[in-house]
Amino acid sequence: MRTTVTLFALIVGASSPVLGQSLRGVWRPVQVVVDSGPDRGRHTTDVQPGLLIFTKGHYSMTFVQGFKARPVPSDSATNEQLGLLFLPFTANAGTYRYTGSTITLSPVVAKNPAVMAGKPFSVVVRMKGDTLWATPTGLGAGSTTTWVRVERP
């Protein structure tokens, strides 16, 4: 009987997203695979910095899109030049739901007011240990980012 209970606990723990594969922690991107367009292919050495943080019910994400580092502006940079430096920068935070293989993010605050005022968006994920593969649905679809956990709660 004890063996059956132990086996059941191991099976439930391994298959449950809450018990076996928790999103909680801090993640950084290490690879982006783009399906089409001028950036098509697998990117590893040119992945730009970012952080994805999950707590019990909230998330925060900040990252630089694309595959080129943003230049450091000069002291004499115009407002227009400074504004262009922020175009590839994404930042938002809010609440999330994790069901099955889908994370639904509901931004509360965002760099882009349209993201803040818009609808929640979803990301299909696969997780193994401290590696997370995330593929956006809808806007942003067509790429998969591999994130590695850099800190556990």
C-alpha positions in Angstrom: 0.0 0.0 0.0 2.8 2.4 0.9 4.4 1.8 -2.5 1.2 2.6 -4.3 0.8 5.9 -2.4 4.4 6.9 -3.0 4.1 6.0 -6.8 0.8 8.0 -7.0 2.5 11.0 -5.3 5.4 10.9 -7.7 3.1 10.7 -10.8 0.9 13.6 -9.6 4.0 15.7 -8.7 5.7 15.0 -12.0 2.6 15.8 -14.2 1.3 18.8 -12.3 2.4 22.2 -13.6 2.0 23.6 -10.1 4.0 20.9 -8.3 6.4 19.6 -10.9 7.2 22.5 -13.2 6.7 25.9 -11.5 7.1 29.1 -13.5 8.1 31.0 -10.5 11.5 32.6 -10.7 13.7 34.8 -12.9 14.4 33.8 -16.5 16.6 35.2 -19.2 16.5 34.6 -23.0 19.3 32.5 -24.5 17.9 31.6 -28.0 15.3 32.9 -30.4 14.2 30.9 -33.5 12.4 33.0 -36.1 10.2 31.2 -38.6 10.3 33.7 -41.5 11.4 37.1 -42.6 14.8 38.8 -42.7 15.8 37.5 -39.3 14.7 33.9 -40.1 16.8 31.2 -38.4 18.2 30.3 -35.0 19.8 33.1 -33.0 22.0 32.4 -30.0 25.0 34.8 -30.0 23.0 37.9 -30.9 20.0 37.4 -28.4 19.4 40.7 -26.7 19.1 41.0 -22.9 15.9 40.5 -21.1 14.3 39.3 -17.8 11.0 37.5 -17.3 10.0 37.3 -13.6 7.1 35.1 -12.3 5.8 35.2 -8.7 2.7 33.4 -7.4 0.3 35.4 -9.5 2.2 38.3 -11.1 4.8 38.7 -13.8 7.2 41.3 -15.1 8.9 41.3 -18.4 11.6 43.6 -19.8 13.6 42.8 -22.9 15.1 44.2 -26.0 13.6 42.9 -29.3 15.6 42.2 -32.3 19.2 41.1 -32.7 21.3 44.3 -32.6 22.4 46.0 -29.5 21.0 49.5 -29.0 23.6 52.2 -29.3 24.5 54.4 -26.3 23.2 57.9 -27.1 25.5 60.9 -27.2 25.0 63.7 -24.8 23.7 65.8 -27.8 21.1 63.2 -28.9 17.8 64.7 -30.0 14.5 63.7 -28.6 13.7 61.8 -31.8 17.0 59.9 -31.6 16.3 59.0 -28.0 12.8 57.9 -28.8 14.1 55.5 -31.5 16.2 53.8 -28.9 13.1 52.8 -27.0 11.2 51.3 -29.9 12.8 47.8 -29.6 12.4 47.9 -25.8 9.5 46.0 -24.3 8.4 46.4 -20.7 5.2 45.3 -19.0 3.9 43.7 -15.8 0.7 42.4 -14.5 -1.1 39.2 -13.6 -1.0 35.8 -15.3 -2.9 32.5 -15.5 -1.0 29.3 -16.3 -3.3 26.5 -17.6 -2.1 23.4 -19.4 0.5 24.7 -21.8 -0.7 28.3 -22.1 0.2 31.4 -20.1 -2.3 34.2 -20.4 -0.7 37.6 -19.5 -2.9 40.5 -18.4 -0.7 43.7 -18.3 -1.5 46.2 -15.6 1.3 48.6 -16.5 3.4 48.8 -19.7 5.8 51.0 -21.6 3.3 51.1 -24.5 -0.1 52.4 -23.4 -1.8 50.3 -26.1 -0.5 47.2 -24.4 -1.8 48.4 -21.1 -5.2 49.2 -22.5 -5.4 46.1 -24.7 -6.7 42.6 -24.1 -4.7 39.9 -22.3 -2.3 37.9 -24.6 -1.3 34.3 -24.6 2.0 32.4 -24.9 2.2 28.6 -25.5 5.0 27.2 -23.4 6.9 24.0 -22.8 9.1 23.6 -19.8 11.7 21.1 -18.8 13.6 21.7 -15.6 15.0 25.2 -15.7 14.4 25.7 -19.5 11.2 27.4 -20.8 10.3 27.5 -24.5 7.7 30.2 -25.3 5.8 30.8 -28.5 3.5 33.8 -28.7 0.1 33.4 -30.2 -1.6 36.2 -32.3 0.7 39.3 -32.6 4.3 38.2 -32.3 3.6 34.6 -33.5 6.3 33.1 -35.7 9.1 32.9 -33.2 10.1 30.8 -30.2 12.2 32.1 -27.4 14.2 29.8 -25.1 14.5 31.1 -21.6 16.7 29.7 -18.8 15.9 30.1 -15.1 18.6 32.2 -13.4 16.9 32.4 -10.0 14.4 30.3 -8.1 12.1 31.8 -5.5 
